[in-house]
């Protein structure tokens, strides 16, 4: 569909940044001419309630109109959204504000007036721990999750860093290149479920042990050192300090789901076993190991815990 003759393409095209969100690119063009992003879209006949809606639910009609307005191929616009395949598959995508930020990239963009307001896609996705652009460690953006910062020299994060990065890539492939990200997304939450209590009658309840402890020994002790000791489980994405051991657990379980099936399901509390059985069973039944990056000469071998 072509634009009406009375509407001309945008006169100056600002180059998109690597990993930039479509809404960010549109907003930078709007700032260039001194209008709001929504006003710019309305000028081209595109009506959305909020600018971020472009990232979450870009219609084919709006994609075609915007591609002509910004003089680019339609599929390039689609690849700048969170809905690369037509809809948002992962429940780990932030809606309103970034969950984390790359400070080096943010400083670099802030130093240039044309890119000062840029927002990267990976800042909104709750499975990243390192920046896919420069490789720097990401930092929590939300004020509340900053309370959970752990010492980067702590023994556990140092020991599992490469395994966690492997889990990061597994999650990225699952959430962006395949039609169903439910299994791996569910696994990140299931690993934080408590193990069944094994206390005798009359004894005080034992210290909370999570299923993640089975795959990543030392995770429970690490969590107890975080202040405060609980975190917002209702959030779409976990604080980075919590996310690191969870991603390492995803990598370990995904590498041998049939091995972990009985151990994880058997250790879970009764009310959680059905969901966990479905989650780990789906990993074991499908060849999810084929989703992992192929080994290279420098690839990390998962530790056998």
C-alpha positions in Angstrom: 0.0 0.0 0.0 1.4 3.3 -1.0 1.1 6.5 0.9 -1.4 9.1 -0.2 0.1 11.5 -2.7 -0.3 14.4 -0.3 2.0 12.8 2.2 5.7 12.9 1.4 8.4 10.6 2.8 10.4 12.0 5.7 13.0 14.4 4.3 16.0 13.4 6.4 16.6 9.7 7.4 18.6 9.2 10.6 20.5 5.9 10.4 19.1 3.3 12.8 21.4 2.0 15.6 22.2 -1.6 16.0 19.6 -3.2 18.3 17.5 0.0 18.4 13.7 -0.3 18.9 11.4 0.9 16.2 9.7 3.3 18.6 13.1 4.8 19.5 14.0 5.3 15.8 10.6 6.9 15.1 10.9 9.1 18.2 14.4 10.3 17.1 13.0 11.4 13.8 10.2 13.2 15.6 12.6 15.1 17.8 14.6 16.0 14.7 11.7 18.1 13.5 10.5 19.2 16.9 7.2 17.2 17.2 6.1 14.2 19.3 6.4 10.7 18.1 2.6 10.2 18.0 2.1 13.4 16.0 4.6 12.2 13.5 2.8 8.9 13.1 -0.6 10.6 12.7 0.9 12.7 10.0 1.5 9.5 8.1 -1.9 8.0 8.9 -0.7 5.7 11.6 -2.9 5.7 14.8 -1.5 3.9 17.9 -2.4 4.7 21.6 1.3 4.8 22.6 4.6 4.9 20.7 5.8 1.6 22.3 2.8 -0.2 20.7 4.8 -0.2 17.4 7.3 -2.5 19.1 4.7 -4.9 20.5 2.1 -5.1 17.8 3.1 -3.6 14.4 0.3 -4.2 11.9 1.1 -5.0 8.2 -0.6 -1.8 7.1 1.4 0.4 9.5 4.6 -1.4 8.6 4.0 -0.7 4.9 3.2 3.0 5.5 6.1 3.6 7.9 8.5 1.8 5.5 7.6 4.2 2.7 7.7 7.2 5.0 11.2 6.3 6.3 12.4 5.0 2.9 13.4 1.5 4.0 12.4 -2.1 3.4 9.4 -3.3 5.5 11.2 -6.3 6.9 13.8 -4.0 8.4 11.2 -2.3 10.5 9.8 -5.7 11.6 13.3 -6.7 12.8 13.5 -3.6 15.0 10.4 -4.6 17.0 9.9 -7.0 19.9 7.4 -8.8 17.7 9.9 -10.0 15.1 7.6 -12.9 14.0 4.3 -10.9 14.2 3.6 -11.0 17.9 5.4 -10.9 21.2 6.1 -14.5 22.3 8.0 -14.0 25.5 6.5 -12.9 28.8 9.9 -11.4 29.7 9.6 -8.3 27.5 9.1 -5.1 29.4 6.2 -2.9 28.3 6.8 0.6 29.8 10.5 1.2 30.8 13.8 -0.6 30.4 14.6 -3.3 32.9 18.3 -2.9 32.5 20.8 -0.7 30.6 24.2 -0.8 29.1 26.1 2.2 30.6 28.9 2.3 27.9 26.3 2.3 25.1 24.1 4.8 26.9 27.0 7.2 27.5 28.0 6.8 23.8 24.5 7.6 22.6 24.1 10.5 25.0 27.2 12.2 23.7 25.5 12.6 20.3 22.5 14.9 20.0 21.0 12.7 17.2 21.1 9.6 19.3 20.6 11.0 22.8 17.1 9.5 23.3 17.8 6.1 21.8 16.5 3.0 23.5 17.9 -0.4 22.6 15.8 -3.5 22.3 18.0 -5.6 24.7 17.3 -3.1 27.4 13.7 -4.2 27.4 14.3 -8.0 27.3 14.5 -9.9 30.6 16.9 -12.6 29.5 20.0 -10.5 28.9 22.9 -10.1 31.3 25.5 -8.7 28.9 25.1 -6.1 26.1 24.8 -7.8 22.7 26.5 -4.8 21.1 29.6 -4.2 23.2 29.6 -7.2 25.6 29.6 -5.1 28.7 27.7 -6.3 31.8 24.3 -4.8 32.0 23.1 -2.8 35.0 19.6 -2.8 36.6 17.6 0.2 35.5 14.6 0.1 37.8 15.2 1.7 41.2 13.8 -1.2 43.2 15.9 -3.9 41.5 19.0 -1.9 42.2 18.6 -3.0 45.8 19.6 -6.5 44.7 23.1 -5.7 43.4 25.6 -8.4 44.3 29.3 -8.1 44.6 30.7 -8.9 41.1 33.6 -10.6 42.8 31.3 -13.0 44.7 32.5 -16.6 44.2 29.2 -17.9 42.7 28.8 -15.3 39.9 32.5 -15.7 39.0 32.2 -19.5 38.9 29.1 -19.6 36.7 29.6 -16.6 34.5 30.3 -18.5 31.3 27.5 -20.9 32.0 25.1 -18.0 32.6 26.1 -16.5 29.3 25.3 -19.8 27.6 21.9 -19.7 29.2 21.5 -16.1 28.0 22.0 -17.3 24.4 19.6 -20.2 24.8 16.9 -17.8 26.1 17.6 -15.4 23.3 17.2 -18.0 20.6 14.1 -19.4 22.2 12.4 -16.0 22.6 13.3 -14.5 19.2 13.9 -17.2 16.7 11.3 -19.8 17.5 7.5 -19.8 17.6 7.1 -20.8 21.3 9.3 -19.5 24.1 7.0 -20.7 26.9 9.1 -23.7 27.9 12.3 -21.8 28.6 10.4 -18.8 30.1 8.6 -21.2 32.5 11.9 -22.9 33.4 13.3 -19.6 34.6 10.4 -19.3 37.1 10.2 -23.0 38.0 13.9 -23.1 39.1 13.0 -20.6 41.7 10.2 -22.8 43.2 10.9 -24.2 46.7 11.9 -27.8 47.2 9.5 -29.9 49.2 10.1 -29.5 52.9 11.7 -32.5 54.6 11.4 -31.6 58.3 10.2 -34.0 61.0 7.1 -33.4 63.0 7.7 -30.9 65.8 10.7 -29.3 64.1 10.9 -25.8 62.8 10.6 -25.5 59.0 14.0 -25.9 57.3 15.6 -22.9 55.5 14.0 -22.4 52.1 15.8 -24.5 49.4 15.0 -23.8 45.8 15.1 -26.2 42.9 17.8 -24.1 41.4 20.1 -25.3 44.2 20.1 -28.8 42.6 21.5 -27.5 39.3 23.6 -24.6 40.7 25.0 -25.6 44.2 25.5 -22.4 46.3 22.6 -20.5 44.7 20.5 -20.5 47.9 23.4 -19.2 50.0 24.0 -16.5 47.4 20.4 -15.4 47.5 20.4 -15.2 51.3 23.2 -12.6 51.0 21.1 -10.3 48.8 19.4 -7.4 50.6 16.5 -7.6 50.8 16.2 -11.4 50.8 13.0 -11.4 48.6 12.5 -9.8 45.2 9.4 -8.9 43.1 8.4 -12.2 41.6 5.4 -10.6 39.9 7.8 -8.6 37.7 8.3 -9.6 34.1 12.0 -9.8 34.6 14.3 -10.7 37.5 16.9 -8.5 39.0 20.3 -9.1 37.3 21.9 -10.6 40.4 19.1 -13.2 40.5 19.0 -13.6 36.8 22.7 -14.7 36.5 22.3 -18.0 38.5 18.9 -18.6 37.0 20.3 -18.4 33.5 23.1 -20.7 34.5 20.4 -23.2 35.7 18.6 -22.9 32.4 21.8 -23.8 30.6 22.5 -26.8 32.8 19.0 -28.2 32.7 18.6 -27.5 28.9 21.8 -29.4 28.2 20.5 -32.7 29.7 16.7 -32.3 30.3 16.2 -36.1 30.5 18.8 -36.3 33.3 17.2 -33.5 35.4 13.6 -34.6 34.8 13.3 -37.0 37.7 15.4 -35.1 40.1 13.7 -31.7 39.7 10.1 -33.1 39.6 10.8 -35.4 42.5 12.2 -32.6 44.6 9.4 -30.1 43.9 6.6 -29.5 46.3 3.5 -31.4 45.4 1.5 -28.4 44.2 4.2 -27.5 41.7 4.9 -30.9 40.2 2.4 -30.9 37.4 3.7 -27.6 36.0 7.3 -28.6 36.4 6.6 -32.0 34.8 5.2 -30.3 31.8 8.0 -27.8 31.5 11.0 -30.2 31.9 9.1 -32.9 30.0 8.7 -30.6 27.0 12.5 -30.0 27.1 13.2 -33.7 27.2 10.7 -34.6 24.5 11.9 -32.0 22.0 15.4 -31.6 20.7 16.0 -28.3 22.5 19.7 -29.0 22.5 19.6 -28.2 18.8 18.7 -24.6 19.8 22.0 -24.0 21.6 24.9 -22.4 19.8 27.1 -24.9 18.1 30.4 -25.5 19.9 33.4 -23.6 18.7 37.1 -23.9 19.6 36.5 -21.3 22.4 33.1 -22.4 23.5 32.5 -23.2 27.2 31.8 -26.7 28.3 29.0 -26.8 30.8 30.2 -27.9 34.2 28.8 -31.2 35.5 27.2 -30.3 38.9 
